Amino acid sequence: MEQVGPNIIHHVSNSDIAHPIIHLPTIFGINFSVSKHVFMLWMVAVLVATAVIIPVRKFLGSERSVPRGWMNAIEAMVQFIRDVVVKPNVGPKWVMTWTPLILTFFFFILFANGIGLIPVFDILGAFNRFILQIPASNNHNFINMLLHGGTTVTGNFNVTAGLAVITFFSIIIAGAKAHGFIKHWANLVPHGLAWPVYIILIPIEIIGMFVKPFALTMRLAANMTGGHIAILAILSFMAIFAEMFHSTFTGIGLALFSVPMATAISGLEIIVVLVQAYVFTLLSAVFIGMAINVHH
Amino acid sequence: MENLHLFGVGLGLGLIVIGAGLGIGRLAASAAEGIARQPEASDKITAAVNLPLFLLEGVAILGEVFALLIVLMK
């Protein structure tokens, strides 16, 4: 029973930097070695490139005016993001400036979230163990190294913090492009109030500037981690109850409850994956729009 | 007495669920009522409900993260 908690944490956290998958040198005090989540980031990047960039380039280069197949799905998503997420928030003047950034966020987060739900490496691990007959204790086997840690890169706070930093700077750039660099900072607080109000208001607005990307970071990472923890906790009931009653059959019997429950939560996770990709893009668009269309 | 922090985390998680549940419940109830009265405005109502819903969810998730931190860091 003591192993359940560490096991869950082990599943959702990144692999240890002391045992990286690929060793790279340390530059300027930053260790560039590839850990599990970095490897997954690369995989997601390659997947987005092959699934989105190449079909779109191919379609734009062709003579056809009507897309077909996979390109239809991409076009539907692009149109949804442009017309429902970006246009009402950013305004018709700046849509085409900010849609590419928002679309990049959307596709990256969608693919990164989605790949976390597919147990790619666990299937590879089973293949490794039972067909290639490589023992779990072999720490130098490539697939065994991949099995350390979780697969959802957006469940890592550092990844989502990186995405939120991009949003933070694009808010400033959006305001600076629309109103000029000095005017953007003046726009943060409303004009024409009594001076004592500004003493309270200016610090609040400055804090709010940093809270926006922080909330974005926490929301995405915690949602992705939370779903995985819930699924693993429900599956761990089997081990906990079997040990509590000192009987294997209790564990097997509890599987009749926990496996359907975990399946149902996995179904809920599919919705969460889509909604979180949508939420991150929507909130980024809203924050960029707030810098452009100042309502004060 | 050394496991008292777990008690606090359990209590806190319950409070988070109560708060978030009440908030989301109010939003959903008002939205459903509004759509029932004016079905043609359902797009606008959904768009208006979305943003506060996600902001609310963000606060609840933040609370859960800190609860998890208390368990892990002790």
Boltz contact constraints between the chains, C-beta under 6 A:
constraints:
  - contact:
      token1: [A, 215]
      token2: [B, 58]
      max_distance: 6.0
  - contact:
      token1: [A, 218]
      token2: [B, 62]
      max_distance: 6.0
  - contact:
      token1: [A, 218]
      token2: [B, 65]
      max_distance: 6.0
  - contact:
      token1: [A, 219]
      token2: [B, 58]
      max_distance: 6.0
  - contact:
      token1: [A, 219]
      token2: [B, 61]
      max_distance: 6.0
  - contact:
      token1: [A, 222]
      token2: [B, 61]
      max_distance: 6.0
  - contact:
      token1: [A, 222]
      token2: [B, 65]
      max_distance: 6.0
  - contact:
      token1: [A, 279]
      token2: [B, 54]
      max_distance: 6.0
